[in-house]
Amino acid sequence: MKSAVIRSQFLLWLGAAISIAEIVTGTLLAPLGFGPALAAILLGHLIGCGLFLVPAGYLGAKLHQSAMGTVQLAFGRLGERLAAGLNALQLVGWTAVMIVNAQLAMNGVSQRLFHFQNSAIMALVVAGLIIIWLLMDTTLLFRINNAVVGLLVIGAMLMLVMVFKTPAITPAPATTTLSFGQAVELNVTMTLSWLPLIGDYTQQIRRPWTVAIMSAVGYGCGSVAMFVTGLLLVLRTGQSNLASWLTQSGLGLVALLIIVFSTVTTTFMDTYSAATSLQVVTGSRRLKPIAIIVTLVGLLLALLVSMHYYENFLYLIGSVFAPLYATIFVTYFIRHASLPLWLNFSWWGIGLVSYYGLQVWSLPWGTTLTVLALLSLGVWLTGTVVKLRPLQHD
């Protein structure tokens, strides 16, 4: 039974990573060329999965707390509510991003197959399926989700093969410059978008390290594959528009199904965790109705808001959650005690400001790793000169 639960967690996170958003982000790395871009993908995922997702997943399982519940370790109830509110906002944003990416790709394929396209209808289809996923019984959900993820893995591999089969052409010169450090950071921040969620899905499991590692490995494997698919799409075909390539790929209905269900398996996790965070803020116990409302708000944003700020959105996630969890990790894993709340909030603010200040340096290992190291050192050193308070959940 335990092995089945761990396998379900692996497949859950593998399915979360198989998404249009990951492929689209992978296309942004093409100006580096294949070798440097692949190195950036691997380094970014090692940082994001190994140094953030694993310890965050462990905390959820060890303390039997939601992702936002573990924030109390260093920031108390006020910090938990603030972080929960910020997390809910970013997840509503992700819901909109996923629906937009899906409807764009679906329209391209649908036009070729059925000579029909309509952004509103495609977005409604995706949102409707997400709501169906949310309303399922948990046991049935995991069974269906595992089967769908298995099919998505096959579909993703087929898509990667089709990219390789496409005759290679010389891509057009890059219109934007991208440093290696910026490429690493794009990978890290994509991973960090899941950081405030992972505890929501590990908190009921009794093998903390195993479930944390397998969840991170599942996400890492799927995400690396999707980033490489996006990268190769540009380098092999000269196209950065996934919808255009899918339209011409010959995958037909398979492409349409990949788009729809990869979006659903990823976005239902966003909406569920957004609802969990909003429960912390509002005190409501009505999880599924809140998750449905989140889906509908995301749908509305998808229909009304431009996607030109996608990269900035990713960096914003990194600036907020990297220093937050750096403080939590030092508090729990190293100090086993907490600084006074006002000092932890101060370090969080310093980390947020420093994140943007350090970005101008374009460090080859990315901004997040630097913030993690410097902020952790700062929190630890502060703990040597002030009185610490015991952890309530230790």
Secondary structure, DSSP 4 states (H G I P E B T S, - for coil): -HHHHHHHHHHHHHHHH-SHHHHHHHHTTGGG-HHHHHHHHHHHHIIIIIIIIHHHHHHHHHHT--TTGGGHHHHHHHHHHHHHHHHHHHHHHHHHHHHHHHHHHHHHHHHHHHS---HHHHHHHHHHHHHHHHHS-HHHHHHHHHHHHHHHHHHHHHHHHHHHHSPP-PPPPPSS---HHHHHHHHHHHHHTTTTTHHHHHTT-S-HHHHHHHHHHHHHHHHHHHHHHHHHHHHHHS---HHHHHHHHS-THHHHHHHHHHHHHHHHHHHHHHHHHHHHHH----HHHHHHHHHHHHHHHHHHS-STTHHHHHHHHHHHHHHHHHHHHIIIIIISEE--HHHHHHHHHHHHHHHHHHHTT--TT-HHHHHHHHHHHHHHHHTTTS--EE-S--
